[in-house]
Amino acid sequence: AASMVDIRLASEYEKYPSVPGLLRDFTAISVRENSARTIIRQLIGDDVQATVVLDPTLLLTQDEWCRNVDIAVIQKEKYIFCYMYYITESQKRLIQRLAQLHGCTTVIISDLLKSDMPKIGELHIDPAENVSIEMFLCLIKNAEAVVTDSFHGTAFSIQFEKTFFAVESTQREKDLLENGKPRSHIDRIGTLLEKAGLPSRLLRYGEEDSAQVKESIGYSDVNKKLAQERLASLEWLRNAIG
């Protein structure tokens, strides 16, 4: 499932006249967000219809991930895991509220962060450096709650049935929109949360203070929706590859 990580492509693809012809060479195209499907339709009409499917990481169940990857149990106090590119002041307040709710004094922040380690109230900040795939999964699976501006942080929070919020990644408010449209990575996360029935878990810039942190996630319904999407995505893949 391909992803268009920059929404500006929608207004700039005329600079690349070979792209429509190259796309028409495919007999099947799958994408991960609704905006990508729209862009492809703008490029080639209905010559090849793009289908929105699940990210490959979600084609496996939680049980399959746990059976095939060595996901250790972290021997430390309860913590909130933050997998983020940037952290704003309002996002810090969200992390504090979650930590208080779950009785955590520690926040583990991955080295994905593109700025200095923040100070968040009275919470101890524990940087996670050189995180492997196994450790990444471990940090999510063992967390009391997750705050992330990453698509895969969101995907694995759902896989491991965590309390989580997906937030908007930005340093500046003006970076949030391109040509009047939301940034593409948010559409990718939003598309997944729509499929999972969890649209309220996406917090746009400035919405963090209104987050309903005490609201639980009904993973029984979420898992049923994901199971249906998984079956449909796998069926599409089987048909596409013949």
N, C-alpha and C positions, 0 to 999 in steps of 0.2 A: 504494500500500500504506500504509494508515493505521498509526499507532503510538500506543499508550496510554502516555504517558510517566510516569504516576503510578499505581502499583499500588493506591493508596488508593481509586481509583474503584470497585474491586471491592466495597468495603464501604460506599460512599457513594452509589451510583447510585440508591438508593431516594429520595434527596432530589430527584431529577429525574425525576418520573413520566412526562414526555413523551418521554424518550429511547427506550424500547422501541418506541413507535409510530413515531417518526421513523426508527429503524433498519429497521423493517419496510417502510418506503417504498422501500427499496433492493431491487433485484433481484439484486445481487451485492455482496459485501463482501470486500475483501482486507486483510490485516493483516501486520505484520512480526514478531510474536512469538507464541509459543505461549500466553502468559498472556492476550493480547488476544482470541485465539480463544475461550478459556475464559470470559472475561468476557461476550463477546457471546452465547455459548450460554446463560449464566446469565440474561441479559436477555431473550432472545427464543426460547430453545429452538432448534428446528431450522427455524423459519420461514424464515430466511435463513442458510445455513451460511457462516460466515467461513472463508476459505482463507488459509493462511500462504504467502506468496510472497516472492521476493527483493525487497530494496530497489531502487528504480528505478536507482540508480547502478550496480548489478550486472547490469542488463539489457543493458548494453554490455560488450563484451569489452575487454581491455587494449589491443588493437590499435586498436579503434574510439576509445577515449579518446585515445590518442596521435596518431591521425590528425586528430582534430577539435578538439583543445585544444593550444595552444602551450605545451608543457611543456619549459622550458629545462633545460640542464645547469648545475648549480651549480659554479662554478669556485672551490672552496675545499677545505680538508683534509677527510678523512673525519669523519663526525659521526653521532651518535645523535639522532634526532628525537623529541621528546616533545610530544604534543598532548594536554594534560591540563588539567582544571579545578583539581585539587589534587594535591600530591605529598607523600606520607607518608615517614617515615624509611626504612621498609622498601622503599618504591618507589625511593628514592634509591640504596639499596644494589643493587637490581636494575639500575638504570641504570649504576652503576659497573661491575658485573660484565660487562654487555654491552659497555661501552666498552673495558674491558680485553681482552675476547675478540676484539673486532674492531679493536683497535689504534687507537682513537679518543681524541683528547684534547679534543674539542669536543662539547658537547650543545646543540642548538638547541631552544629552548622557545618555543612559540607564545604570543601574548598572550591566548589563551583562559584562561590561568592566573588564578585569582581570588585571588591572594595575591602577595606580593613574590617576585621572582626568587630561587630557592633557591641555596644554596651546596652543591655536590656534590663532596666530596673535592678532588682536584687538577684536576678537569675545568674547562675554560673554558666558561662559560655564555653563549650567544649568543642574546639575545631576538629573535624574529621578530615585528615589529610590523606592524599593518595588512595582514595577509596576505590577498591576493586568492585566488580559487578557483584560478587558474593557479599561484600561488606555493605554495598548500597542496599541490596535486598534485606540484609540483616538489620540495618538501621531503620528501615521502614517497618519491617515485620515486628520488631520489638518496641517500637515507639508507642507512647500513650496517645499521641496525636501528631499529625504532620501538617506543616504549612509549606507550600511549594508554589513556585511560578514556572515549574517544568511540566511538560506533557507527561513524561515518563514517571516523574514523581507522583503525578495525579493517577496515572494508570496503575502503578503498583500499590498506591494507597487503597485503591478500589479492590485490586486483586487480594490484598491481605486484610480487607475489611476494617480499615482504620478510620477513626475520626480524622477528618482532614478538611482543609480549605485550600483551594487553588486561587492564587492572587495574581494580579497583573504585574508583569516584570517591566520596570521602567526606572530611569533616573530622573526624567523630566516629563512633565505633563504633556508637552507638545509632541513627545515621541509616541503617544498613545494612538494617534490616528494618522493614517496615510490616505490622502485624497478623500477624506470624510468617511473612511471605512476603518473598522477595528483592525489592529495588527493581527497577522495571520496566525501566530502561535496561540492567540486567545481563541480564535475560531476553532482551531484543532482541539483545544481543551474543551471548549463549549460544545462541540459536536459530540465528543465522547460523553460528556456529562448529560447531554440530552438523551443519548442512547441508553445511559444507565439510569435515567430518571432522577438525576441529581443536579438540576440546573442551579439550585440555591447554593451549592458549594463553590460556585465561581464568584469571586468578589472582584468587581472592577475597581479601578483606581479611585480611592476615596470612599469606598463602601465598607472598609474593614471594621469601622466602629459600629456598624449596624449588624454585624454578623451574629447570628443566633447560635452562640457557642454551646448552649445547653441542648440544642436540638440534636437528637440522635439520628443515626442513619439506619433505615430498615434494610439490612443487607439481604434478607430473604427475597424481597421484591427485586432488589438490584441484581442479585445473582440470576434470577429467572430471566430478566431482560437481557443480561449479558450472555446467558446460555443461548437464547434465541438468536442474538446477533452473531455469536460465535458459529453456530450452525450455518447461518446464512452466509457468513464470510468464507467459511471452509468450503461450502457448496459452490460459491462463486469461484474460488480458487481451483477447485477440481475441474469445473467446467472450462475455465480459462486455459488451463494447461493441457486439457484433453486427456 
